[in-house]
Amino acid sequence: MELVPLAIERAYMTFLFPFAYQMKHRSQLSNVLKNEGYSFFSLNNTSLENAFYGHSISVTHEELAQFFYPFLEDKLFPEKLKSQDFLRFSKAYHIKGFLQHKDSHFDYEIISLDVTLCPFGNGIVTVRVSMTEHIQDISDVIHFIHYFRVLEAKLREEKGASHHFSFGDFSSTSELLFKHFMPFLQPFLLHHQENTYEGLPFFEDERMFSSGYLLCREGQAILDEHLFRLGQVDGRTPEGTPFISSTNPEYIADYVKHHTHQRWAPQSYIVTSAQAQITISNMSLEKSKHNLEEFMGTHYYNLFIHYFYKMMLLKVSYEYSEISWGKDKLVVNELIELITKFSARYYFEEVVVRTEGREISQMLRKYFRINEHYTETKATLDSLYRTQEDQSDNRSNKLLFILTVFTVISGIYGMNLVIEEWRDSNGLGSIWSYTIFEWVAFVTALSGIGLSLILVCITTIKSIRNQMRRYQRK
């Protein structure tokens, strides 16, 4: 299938990297970020409106405030560092380098980085990148996105990309970020051990989620095949030829119909999939400036909050999959408490006021499968809770049976299991001369005392363990 080229004059991209940290280190991490030159993002600080988005691009804080419903706005944009909601720290870099893959050479600029500390020990690093120096074919731009989003190449066809700057060369995006730009963050990461990301359930295939705004030549036709390749991140093959992962025109047309927001067609399209959300426009930079600012501002935060929803739900799904049956009732209760707090404070069906924003939100919820994950998580936790309650009831019934036996025996003896010979300090010497009824009283008394001690010890140990677990999780 011969692919139609499309000249891209400007490309702006953001890459989202999720991470996990301990909530008890939240204040310490905030202080480290401030010491590293990162600015705490606040809507009241209007001097930051044009600080992190590239030349002549400004994000109006007032527009951000009006885009979301008030019940979410105060959580996304807190004014104090002590807040337990979303704390964003940003730093501008404007450093130019290039990505090399075999014979392909891609100049790009790292505009800025965000580190956002989210609730419940989650975080998101945002990397803003631009390609504005040279006109690129759409295959080259997608090829760059494909390789930049891979933190650590594991597949054969993804290996071979490297980053080159005046301050050094780096064999992977992970090495670039954590050895040069954010080495201070690595000690706080719960999952980053020896350049691996195992144990992080919401980080799919060790690839960052990609978002982009592409400006092609004014008036150029944007075809279904271009939109399909953007959604699938189909750039070039390892040999360097343009690539598309389908040859069926009907399949491509159906994919584009369901994955593309076409409100502003044929001038602008927004393609949303599980791995990328990319806007492409054939208007001039001057005419697209406001849309580009929306991409950096309101549309970014719309994507951000839904990506956070996806992270949280996958995290809870992973944790309940690790539960040991019959042993982790406390864990189930904690997960139920977690999902309840998440639902009550942060999870909302509608978060955006404007119609266009709501339409994009619906696409994000659909292709992140947020509703399905939420329903499945709630149902599974309810099922786990009922199962644990049934097991607890069974244990209670067994204990009640044992106590009933002791009560019946005690009743037979008139609630008095004392043998007359026990009143004498030497009474136990004649134990072998006990009658059968005295033997029953003797065994019942000792086993009752022993059972009581065991129950007290077990209860005490469980209470101490539960308190320690709660402290560690906090």
Phi and psi in degrees as a GROMACS rama.xvg file:
@    title "Ramachandran Plot"
@    xaxis  label "Phi"
@    yaxis  label "Psi"
@TYPE xy
-82.1752  127.07  GLU-2
-95.9105  141.992  LEU-3
-84.9436  125.102  VAL-4
-69.4596  157.759  PRO-5
-146.262  119.209  LEU-6
-79.9232  123.555  ALA-7
-103.924  117.733  ILE-8
-84.9609  -35.1481  GLU-9
-141.707  142.152  ARG-10
-138.599  126.116  ALA-11
-119.29  131.027  TYR-12
-133.581  148.828  MET-13
-126.991  140.576  THR-14
-122.427  130.075  PHE-15
-105.183  121.577  LEU-16
-115.579  113.72  PHE-17
-83.8607  148.682  PRO-18
-147.281  168.174  PHE-19
-124.107  143.092  ALA-20
-143.115  169.094  TYR-21
-89.7876  133.207  GLN-22
-61.2381  -28.2048  MET-23
-68.5637  -16.3752  LYS-24
-98.2099  7.54506  HIS-25
-60.4055  -47.7227  ARG-26
-65.9847  -40.4751  SER-27
-63.6752  -42.7842  GLN-28
-65.0384  -37.8601  LEU-29
-60.9664  -43.0031  SER-30
-66.0465  -38.8401  ASN-31
-62.3117  -43.554  VAL-32
-62.2275  -41.8085  LEU-33
-64.9176  -39.275  LYS-34
-66.9688  -25.8391  ASN-35
-85.1207  5.02213  GLU-36
93.5417  9.42924  GLY-37
-82.3282  138.089  TYR-38
-96.2485  133.997  SER-39
-70.9354  125.221  PHE-40
-83.0464  121.974  PHE-41
-137.292  139.125  SER-42
-65.4201  -26.3274  LEU-43
-71.845  -20.5939  ASN-44
-90.7508  84.5247  ASN-45
-71.4548  -10.9785  THR-46
-67.7146  -13.4675  SER-47
-90.0767  -0.68021  LEU-48
-62.5446  -30.5104  GLU-49
-122.469  29.1506  ASN-50
-95.6035  -22.8714  ALA-51
-128.07  11.8483  PHE-52
-121.345  -1.67323  TYR-53
110.778  170.545  GLY-54
-60.5004  127.42  HIS-55
62.6228  15.0366  SER-56
-106.164  124.727  ILE-57
-129.281  137.697  SER-58
-110.749  114.632  VAL-59
-75.0941  122.042  THR-60
-65.9893  -32.2416  HIS-61
-63.5976  -37.2903  GLU-62
-67.2654  -38.5142  GLU-63
-60.3749  -43.1587  LEU-64
-64.241  -33.3475  ALA-65
-86.4726  -8.72632  GLN-66
-80.1795  -32.0357  PHE-67
-108.077  156.134  PHE-68
-64.6396  149.229  TYR-69
-57.8985  -32.6401  PRO-70
-69.4413  -14.8461  PHE-71
-107.152  -29.5923  LEU-72
-57.6671  -45.575  GLU-73
-68.2193  -18.1806  ASP-74
-89.4952  -36.0158  LYS-75
-71.7593  -31.9134  LEU-76
-127.345  64.6261  PHE-77
-68.0974  155.426  PRO-78
-98.1219  -11.0036  GLU-79
-123.66  145.486  LYS-80
-69.6829  -20.2873  LEU-81
-77.7408  -5.80302  LYS-82
-61.896  144.942  SER-83
-94.0992  10.6772  GLN-84
-93.2516  -133.364  ASP-85
-96.2203  117.11  PHE-86
-109.517  114.458  LEU-87
-103.199  131.874  ARG-88
-122.777  129.697  PHE-89
-128.382  149.652  SER-90
-146.581  131.19  LYS-91
-86.1852  140.937  ALA-92
-120.695  -52.1835  TYR-93
53.4248  54.0956  HIS-94
-110.476  129.397  ILE-95
-101.235  141.466  LYS-96
-156.915  -161.97  GLY-97
-149.235  153.255  PHE-98
-103.23  130.573  LEU-99
-113.927  126.358  GLN-100
-135.629  106.662  HIS-101
54.2334  -117.965  LYS-102
-92.0122  -0.255365  ASP-103
-89.9239  138.209  SER-104
-132.113  121.349  HIS-105
-125.271  111.737  PHE-106
-76.8229  137.88  ASP-107
-153.783  167.74  TYR-108
-128.427  129.99  GLU-109
-85.4694  110.125  ILE-110
-77.4597  -52.502  ILE-111
-162.562  167.467  SER-112
-130.365  141.584  LEU-113
-115.101  143.274  ASP-114
-123.326  112.37  VAL-115
-109.221  120.565  THR-116
-89.1009  110.449  LEU-117
-92.9201  167.518  CYS-118
-65.3819  163.312  PRO-119
64.2448  26.887  PHE-120
76.7966  20.37  GLY-121
-104.594  157.999  ASN-122
-151.915  160.542  GLY-123
-136.768  126.631  ILE-124
-96.4509  129.386  VAL-125
-111.844  124.658  THR-126
-110.947  118.305  VAL-127
-98.7626  127.801  ARG-128
-132.815  148.247  VAL-129
-135.674  153.341  SER-130
-130.978  98.5145  MET-131
-128.782  -4.3465  THR-132
-73.5752  -40.5954  GLU-133
-133.029  153.697  HIS-134
-73.8209  130.451  ILE-135
-120.307  149.353  GLN-136
-74.7851  151.848  ASP-137
-57.1235  -31.5677  ILE-138
-63.4029  -38.393  SER-139
-70.3832  -40.6389  ASP-140
-64.0803  -46.1073  VAL-141
-66.1114  -36.8864  ILE-142
-59.9589  -42.875  HIS-143
-63.2808  -46.458  PHE-144
-58.4054  -44.1015  ILE-145
-57.3611  -44.9453  HIS-146
-83.7546  -29.736  TYR-147
-69.6301  -35.8937  PHE-148
-73.9886  -13.9234  ARG-149
-83.9919  111.857  VAL-150
-72.226  -49.6482  LEU-151
-131.329  113.218  GLU-152
-70.3069  123.958  ALA-153
-112.853  -33.6853  LYS-154
-83.3148  149.692  LEU-155
-60.3471  -41.1328  ARG-156
-73.6992  -9.71465  GLU-157
-100.452  -6.16462  GLU-158
-83.9672  158.102  LYS-159
107.018  -6.23873  GLY-160
-86.7658  141.758  ALA-161
-144.042  155.433  SER-162
-112.807  139.863  HIS-163
-132.915  126.336  HIS-164
-134.338  170.978  PHE-165
-64.988  -24.3753  SER-166
-94.9918  -0.535394  PHE-167
154.271  170.603  GLY-168
-112.345  145.617  ASP-169
-136.822  136.251  PHE-170
-85.2363  -8.40606  SER-171
-156.022  162.736  SER-172
-65.1838  -37.3739  THR-173
-59.7429  -44.4942  SER-174
-64.8617  -39.8763  GLU-175
-60.8814  -45.2366  LEU-176
-72.6724  -45.4653  LEU-177
-94.1593  -10.6413  PHE-178
-101.988  -21.684  LYS-179
-116.705  -55.6759  HIS-180
-81.174  -37.9543  PHE-181
-135.685  50.1409  MET-182
-64.8193  -24.7223  PRO-183
-69.8047  -21.0275  PHE-184
-80.7204  -29.1174  LEU-185
-56.5587  -41.2657  GLN-186
-62.9191  -20.2774  PRO-187
-90.365  -12.5334  PHE-188
-76.4823  134.038  LEU-189
-79.0906  -20.2607  LEU-190
-116.293  -11.5724  HIS-191
-87.7584  94.751  HIS-192
-124.445  117.209  GLN-193
52.6326  47.9421  GLU-194
62.2839  28.1097  ASN-195
-119.62  161.155  THR-196
-128.571  31.5874  TYR-197
-70.2802  147.428  GLU-198
87.6197  3.51884  GLY-199
-106.27  97.7798  LEU-200
-68.8969  -22.5484  PRO-201
-97.5629  10.3261  PHE-202
-107.124  101.46  PHE-203
-85.3748  120.776  GLU-204
58.878  20.9368  ASP-205
54.7705  38.4136  GLU-206
-122.106  140.513  ARG-207
-76.7222  151.304  MET-208
-76.5363  137.815  PHE-209
-110.408  140.609  SER-210
-134.227  145.298  SER-211
-153.019  157.776  GLY-212
-130.974  113.22  TYR-213
-112.065  133.497  LEU-214
-112.725  113.512  LEU-215
-94.3335  178.647  CYS-216
-61.8226  142.539  ARG-217
-60.4546  129.682  GLU-218
85.1848  -5.55442  GLY-219
-66.362  145.842  GLN-220
-77.7898  130.651  ALA-221
-101.809  114.909  ILE-222
-94.6212  165.375  LEU-223
-59.3528  -36.781  ASP-224
-65.0062  -33.7865  GLU-225
-65.9647  -44.8293  HIS-226
-65.1548  -41.2309  LEU-227
-61.6768  -43.7843  PHE-228
-66.4538  -34.329  ARG-229
-64.6563  -44.8108  LEU-230
-65.7534  -36.0146  GLY-231
-90.9976  -4.81996  GLN-232
53.5183  51.9749  VAL-233
-96.5849  103.008  ASP-234
-99.8263  -91.9571  GLY-235
-129.481  158.79  ARG-236
-73.5008  165.918  THR-237
-56.4302  -23.3197  PRO-238
-84.0148  -9.72579  GLU-239
102.404  2.84292  GLY-240
-89.3444  146.24  THR-241
-55.3168  142.448  PRO-242
-131.491  141.21  PHE-243
-137.407  137.459  ILE-244
-90.3874  20.902  SER-245
-153.743  145.592  SER-246
-115.825  6.98185  THR-247
-97.2043  108.623  ASN-248
-58.2533  -35.9609  PRO-249
-67.5977  -41.0324  GLU-250
-63.5224  -42.7944  TYR-251
-62.6117  -44.3643  ILE-252
-64.1433  -40.1354  ALA-253
-67.3784  -40.3187  ASP-254
-60.9962  -47.5756  TYR-255
-62.914  -38.6661  VAL-256
-60.2213  -40.3259  LYS-257
-91.1855  -20.7874  HIS-258
-104.99  -2.34531  HIS-259
-116.311  131.898  THR-260
-87.1666  113.151  HIS-261
-113.292  27.3645  GLN-262
-60.3474  -35.6677  ARG-263
-108.85  21.8681  TRP-264
-67.2273  151.371  ALA-265
-91.6437  13.1864  PRO-266
-84.5854  -28.8529  GLN-267
-150.412  140.668  SER-268
-136.908  148.382  TYR-269
-122.704  116.021  ILE-270
-101.816  127.558  VAL-271
-121.978  131.638  THR-272
-144.087  -176.142  SER-273
-70.8008  -19.2872  ALA-274
-115.449  -9.45587  GLN-275
-159.897  154.017  ALA-276
-134.604  111.588  GLN-277
-128.29  131.86  ILE-278
-100.418  136.904  THR-279
-131.156  136.047  ILE-280
-137.682  145.792  SER-281
-109.949  25.784  ASN-282
-95.7218  163.876  MET-283
-68.9014  163.402  SER-284
-60.3185  -38.991  LEU-285
-63.3119  -43.1798  GLU-286
-74.3455  -23.2198  LYS-287
-95.1343  -1.22849  SER-288
-57.9026  -45.7075  LYS-289
-65.0852  -39.8788  HIS-290
-64.1612  -37.1475  ASN-291
-65.6604  -39.1425  LEU-292
-66.9998  -34.8714  GLU-293
-65.5732  -39.1907  GLU-294
-59.1146  -41.5636  PHE-295
-75.2006  -22.7257  MET-296
-111.687  -89.993  GLY-297
-64.0408  -42.4479  THR-298
-68.7859  -33.8789  HIS-299
-62.0697  -46.177  TYR-300
-70.4838  -30.9647  TYR-301
-62.3758  -45.299  ASN-302
-63.9656  -42.6187  LEU-303
-58.8448  -48.8312  PHE-304
-68.077  -34.5155  ILE-305
-74.3975  -32.5708  HIS-306
-65.7412  -37.1123  TYR-307
-63.4315  -42.4065  PHE-308
-56.2163  -46.5376  TYR-309
-61.6929  -44.3601  LYS-310
-56.9998  -48.9426  MET-311
-62.8888  -44.5547  MET-312
-68.5215  -38.1698  LEU-313
-67.9577  -34.8657  LEU-314
-63.5653  -46.326  LYS-315
-65.085  -40.3274  VAL-316
-59.6956  -41.4291  SER-317
-65.2092  -41.7855  TYR-318
-68.808  -39.148  GLU-319
-74.8605  -20.5574  TYR-320
-72.5153  -18.6376  SER-321
-93.9107  3.70439  GLU-322
-71.3316  137.026  ILE-323
-87.477  121.032  SER-324
-62.1243  136.468  TRP-325
81.1418  -5.38434  GLY-326
-122.068  -15.3705  LYS-327
-120.491  48.2395  ASP-328
-62.2922  -38.0198  LYS-329
-61.5384  -41.0615  LEU-330
-62.8231  -42.6123  VAL-331
-60.6772  -44.6376  VAL-332
-61.9105  -39.1104  ASN-333
-66.8467  -39.312  GLU-334
-67.0774  -38.3311  LEU-335
-64.5137  -41.4759  ILE-336
-62.8892  -41.0032  GLU-337
-63.3663  -49.428  LEU-338
-67.3696  -30.6674  ILE-339
-68.1309  -45.6194  THR-340
-63.7665  -42.1048  LYS-341
-60.9928  -45.4422  PHE-342
-65.4847  -42.3639  SER-343
-71.7656  -35.3021  ALA-344
-101.415  -30.9816  ARG-345
-125.375  -28.4265  TYR-346
-91.0035  115.641  TYR-347
-133.628  144.155  PHE-348
-65.026  -40.3488  GLU-349
-122.348  129.226  GLU-350
-122.304  -16.4703  VAL-351
-110.424  139.909  VAL-352
-80.3685  -43.0562  VAL-353
-78.2388  152.005  ARG-354
-63.2213  -47.0892  THR-355
-61.0962  -41.847  GLU-356
-62.7701  -38.4053  GLY-357
-66.4606  -36.9847  ARG-358
-64.2971  -42.1212  GLU-359
-67.9401  -37.3832  ILE-360
-58.7143  -42.3159  SER-361
-62.5079  -36.915  GLN-362
-68.7261  -40.1469  MET-363
-63.4701  -43.9195  LEU-364
-62.7339  -36.6602  ARG-365
-68.4488  -49.8813  LYS-366
-87.833  -12.154  TYR-367
-87.8684  -7.16097  PHE-368
55.357  42.855  ARG-369
-68.0846  -46.8583  ILE-370
-61.1337  -42.0506  ASN-371
-64.5068  -44.3009  GLU-372
-61.5795  -41.4015  HIS-373
-66.3941  -47.1616  TYR-374
-61.9202  -43.5424  THR-375
-64.2954  -42.3714  GLU-376
-63.8103  -46.2432  THR-377
-61.8377  -45.0969  LYS-378
-63.9612  -42.3954  ALA-379
-66.0775  -43.2079  THR-380
-65.0603  -39.7576  LEU-381
-62.6287  -41.685  ASP-382
-64.7419  -43.2324  SER-383
-61.5115  -41.6084  LEU-384
-63.9419  -44.0108  TYR-385
-63.6264  -40.6819  ARG-386
-62.9052  -44.3586  THR-387
-64.6686  -36.8283  GLN-388
-65.0018  -40.4834  GLU-389
-62.7396  -42.4873  ASP-390
-64.4336  -39.3181  GLN-391
-65.2234  -38.9737  SER-392
-64.3302  -39.3261  ASP-393
-62.8567  -42.8171  ASN-394
-64.6236  -38.3791  ARG-395
-65.7378  -38.7104  SER-396
-65.1465  -40.186  ASN-397
-64.7856  -41.9227  LYS-398
-65.3102  -39.7546  LEU-399
-63.3206  -37.6041  LEU-400
-61.84  -45.1447  PHE-401
-62.7768  -44.7699  ILE-402
-65.1445  -34.0985  LEU-403
-64.4078  -41.6332  THR-404
-59.0897  -45.9089  VAL-405
-62.8081  -38.8963  PHE-406
-65.0896  -41.5699  THR-407
-63.9822  -46.2834  VAL-408
-62.6226  -41.7431  ILE-409
-62.4742  -37.3796  SER-410
-64.4452  -36.9916  GLY-411
-61.2601  -36.0567  ILE-412
-90.8282  14.7336  TYR-413
66.2052  34.4949  GLY-414
60.3457  22.8656  MET-415
-134.992  104.665  ASN-416
-97.5911  13.0492  LEU-417
-79.8284  126.785  VAL-418
-90.4765  137.586  ILE-419
-54.2584  -38.0485  GLU-420
-66.543  -19.0403  GLU-421
-70.085  -18.1927  TRP-422
-66.3775  -24.5387  ARG-423
-90.1375  138.89  ASP-424
-62.4216  -23.8526  SER-425
-99.8783  18.4303  ASN-426
-67.246  -25.9305  GLY-427
-74.8314  -10.0469  LEU-428
-66.2342  -24.3486  GLY-429
-102.328  27.7185  SER-430
-58.614  -32.702  ILE-431
-76.6437  -7.40468  TRP-432
-99.8302  8.61588  SER-433
-64.6608  148.948  TYR-434
-79.1951  169.857  THR-435
-60.5053  -36.2709  ILE-436
-69.536  -35.4193  PHE-437
-69.0847  -36.3288  GLU-438
-62.9547  -42.0608  TRP-439
-60.1324  -43.4241  VAL-440
-64.5847  -40.1479  ALA-441
-64.7773  -50.3492  PHE-442
-64.4118  -42.7526  VAL-443
-60.8809  -43.4632  THR-444
-64.2243  -47.1135  ALA-445
-66.0124  -44.2044  LEU-446
-66.8476  -35.34  SER-447
-63.9757  -44.1897  GLY-448
-64.7907  -43.9842  ILE-449
-62.5322  -43.5485  GLY-450
-62.6912  -40.1712  LEU-451
-62.4417  -44.4138  SER-452
-62.748  -41.3624  LEU-453
-63.286  -44.1409  ILE-454
-62.3735  -41.388  LEU-455
-63.811  -43.1619  VAL-456
-64.1316  -45.7549  CYS-457
-61.327  -45.3701  ILE-458
-62.0059  -41.8988  THR-459
-64.8108  -45.0997  THR-460
-63.1673  -42.9292  ILE-461
-63.0435  -41.1784  LYS-462
-63.5762  -43.9742  SER-463
-64.27  -43.8825  ILE-464
-63.4177  -41.1923  ARG-465
-65.239  -40.777  ASN-466
-64.275  -42.5556  GLN-467
-63.651  -39.9791  MET-468
-64.8411  -43.1129  ARG-469
-62.5361  -41.3415  ARG-470
-64.0201  -41.8314  TYR-471
-66.137  -41.1589  GLN-472
-66.4484  -36.3175  ARG-473
